[in-house]
Amino acid sequence: MCADPFLRSGHGEVLQRVTELYKELIEHDGYGEITLLVRILKRGQKEVIVRCGKEFRYVVSCAP
């Protein structure tokens, strides 16, 4: 179990995906683009959409 509540609430998975995509783009022989969208949901949650060729969607908890 992770001690950091920020990472426990789903943010760690998002950060890991963004880091992996960043590394892939840097190693790629060409250009690329990463887009992050954050949408407000109900009950202290947000939807994070990571776009980089594919689209990855996450719902994370946010403290008020």
C-alpha positions in Angstrom: 0.0 0.0 0.0 1.3 3.4 -0.9 1.8 5.9 1.9 1.1 9.0 -0.1 -2.7 9.7 -0.3 -2.2 11.6 -3.6 -0.8 8.6 -5.3 -3.3 6.2 -3.6 -6.3 8.2 -5.0 -5.5 7.2 -8.6 -3.0 10.0 -9.5 0.0 7.6 -9.5 -1.4 5.6 -12.4 -1.9 8.8 -14.4 1.6 10.0 -13.7 3.1 6.6 -14.6 1.2 6.6 -18.0 2.4 10.2 -18.8 6.0 9.3 -17.9 5.9 6.2 -20.1 4.4 8.2 -23.0 7.0 11.0 -22.6 9.8 8.5 -22.7 8.4 6.9 -25.9 8.1 10.2 -27.6 11.7 11.2 -26.7 13.0 7.9 -28.0 10.9 8.1 -31.2 12.6 9.2 -34.4 10.2 11.9 -35.2 7.6 14.1 -33.5 4.7 13.5 -31.2 2.1 15.2 -29.0 0.7 14.5 -25.6 -2.6 16.2 -24.5 -4.0 16.2 -21.0 -7.6 17.1 -20.4 -9.1 17.4 -16.9 -12.9 17.4 -16.4 -14.8 18.0 -13.2 -17.1 15.1 -12.1 -19.4 14.9 -9.1 -18.4 14.0 -5.5 -14.9 15.3 -5.5 -13.7 13.4 -8.6 -12.1 14.4 -11.8 -11.7 12.6 -15.1 -8.2 12.8 -16.6 -7.9 12.1 -20.3 -4.4 11.5 -21.7 -4.2 11.5 -25.5 -1.1 10.4 -27.4 -2.2 8.4 -30.4 -4.5 6.5 -28.1 -6.8 7.9 -25.5 -6.4 6.8 -21.8 -9.1 7.8 -19.3 -8.8 7.8 -15.5 -11.1 8.9 -12.7 -9.2 10.3 -9.8 -10.3 11.5 -6.3 -9.6 15.2 -5.4 -9.7 16.6 -1.9 -12.1 19.6 -1.5 
